Amino acid sequence: MCKPDEILSKENYFEKSFLINAHLISQKRSFSLRSLIDSDSAVYTIIHFNLVNKVCEELKIQPISLAKEKLIRGYDEKISKKTITHKILLNLIIESHKKLTVSMLIADIDHHEVILSKL
């Protein structure tokens, strides 16, 4: 069972969310980061666009163009003004739980490296 090491409760959005350590895996390479798990959210798993170049370089992968651009809603329910055009595909490990081929949309997600959807 994941144990939160930092509870975020500044707004309603964060009351059911917490940060954990996660590992992105591709071809026997690993990249560690902090991830927000949101128990109420997220249809999509999202990675911050500022982190993508570093992840892609370390894991020797390339972003993939989406067939159709996407818009997402923020925690305040407002639709983002920026469209999402790319994603990356990786394996994800959280503690002893492994999820194969996770699609991560690339977007500006404020203060977090990754926001995990219900996987």
C-alpha positions as CSV (number, residue, x, y, z in Angstrom):
1,M,0.0,0.0,0.0
2,C,1.3,3.4,-0.9
3,K,2.0,5.7,2.1
4,P,1.7,9.4,1.4
5,D,4.7,11.3,2.6
6,E,3.2,14.7,2.0
7,I,-0.5,15.5,2.2
8,L,-1.6,18.5,0.1
9,S,-4.8,20.1,1.5
10,K,-4.7,23.8,0.5
11,E,-7.7,23.4,-1.8
12,N,-10.5,20.8,-2.2
13,Y,-8.6,19.4,-5.1
14,F,-5.7,18.4,-3.0
15,E,-7.7,16.8,-0.2
16,K,-7.7,13.4,-1.9
17,S,-4.2,13.7,-3.4
18,F,-0.7,13.0,-2.3
19,L,2.9,12.8,-3.6
20,I,4.8,9.6,-4.1
21,N,8.0,8.4,-5.7
22,A,7.6,6.8,-9.1
23,H,9.9,5.2,-11.6
24,L,9.5,5.4,-15.4
25,I,11.1,2.5,-17.2
26,S,12.0,1.9,-20.8
27,Q,14.4,-0.7,-22.2
28,K,16.0,-1.5,-18.9
29,R,16.6,2.2,-18.2
30,S,14.9,4.0,-15.3
31,F,14.0,7.6,-14.4
32,S,12.9,8.5,-10.9
33,L,10.5,11.4,-10.1
34,R,7.8,12.6,-7.7
35,S,4.2,12.1,-8.8
36,L,0.9,13.4,-7.7
37,I,-1.7,10.7,-7.3
38,D,-5.2,12.2,-7.5
39,S,-7.9,9.9,-6.3
40,D,-10.7,12.1,-7.7
41,S,-9.2,13.0,-11.0
42,A,-7.7,12.5,-14.0
43,V,-8.8,10.7,-16.9
44,Y,-5.3,11.2,-18.2
45,T,-1.8,10.7,-16.8
46,I,0.2,13.9,-17.5
47,I,3.9,14.7,-17.5
48,H,5.2,18.2,-17.3
49,F,6.5,19.5,-20.6
50,N,9.7,20.9,-18.9
51,L,10.6,17.4,-17.8
52,V,10.0,15.5,-21.0
53,N,13.3,16.3,-22.8
54,K,15.3,15.0,-19.8
55,V,13.1,11.8,-19.6
56,C,13.3,11.1,-23.3
57,E,17.1,11.6,-23.3
58,E,17.7,9.4,-20.3
59,L,15.3,6.6,-21.5
60,K,16.2,6.9,-25.2
61,I,12.6,7.4,-26.3
62,Q,10.8,10.0,-28.5
63,P,7.5,11.8,-27.9
64,I,4.6,10.6,-30.1
65,S,2.2,12.9,-31.9
66,L,-1.4,12.5,-31.0
67,A,-3.8,11.7,-33.8
68,K,-6.1,14.4,-32.4
69,E,-5.2,17.3,-30.2
70,K,-6.7,17.2,-26.6
71,L,-7.8,19.9,-24.2
72,I,-7.8,19.1,-20.4
73,R,-9.6,20.6,-17.4
74,G,-7.6,21.8,-14.5
75,Y,-8.3,21.2,-10.8
76,D,-10.4,24.4,-10.9
77,E,-12.6,22.8,-13.7
78,K,-11.4,25.4,-16.3
79,I,-10.4,24.1,-19.7
80,S,-6.8,24.6,-20.5
81,K,-6.1,27.2,-23.2
82,K,-3.2,25.1,-24.5
83,T,-3.8,22.0,-26.6
84,I,-1.9,18.8,-26.0
85,T,-0.3,17.5,-29.1
86,H,2.2,14.8,-27.9
87,K,2.6,11.9,-25.4
88,I,5.2,9.4,-24.3
89,L,4.7,5.7,-23.6
90,L,6.5,4.1,-20.7
91,N,6.3,1.4,-18.1
92,L,5.6,2.8,-14.6
93,I,6.6,1.4,-11.2
94,I,5.2,2.7,-7.9
95,E,6.6,0.7,-5.0
96,S,6.0,-2.9,-6.0
97,H,3.2,-2.1,-8.5
98,K,4.1,-2.2,-12.2
99,K,1.9,-0.8,-15.0
100,L,3.0,-1.6,-18.5
101,T,2.7,0.9,-21.4
102,V,1.4,4.0,-19.6
103,S,0.4,6.8,-22.0
104,M,1.5,10.2,-20.6
105,L,0.2,13.3,-22.1
106,I,2.8,16.2,-22.3
107,A,1.4,19.4,-20.7
108,D,2.2,22.3,-18.4
109,I,0.9,21.0,-15.0
110,D,2.1,23.8,-12.7
111,H,4.0,22.5,-9.7
112,H,4.1,18.7,-10.4
113,E,6.3,16.5,-12.5
114,V,3.6,13.9,-13.1
115,I,-0.1,13.6,-12.3
116,L,-1.2,10.0,-12.3
117,S,-4.7,9.1,-13.3
118,K,-6.5,6.0,-11.9
119,L,-4.4,3.3,-13.6
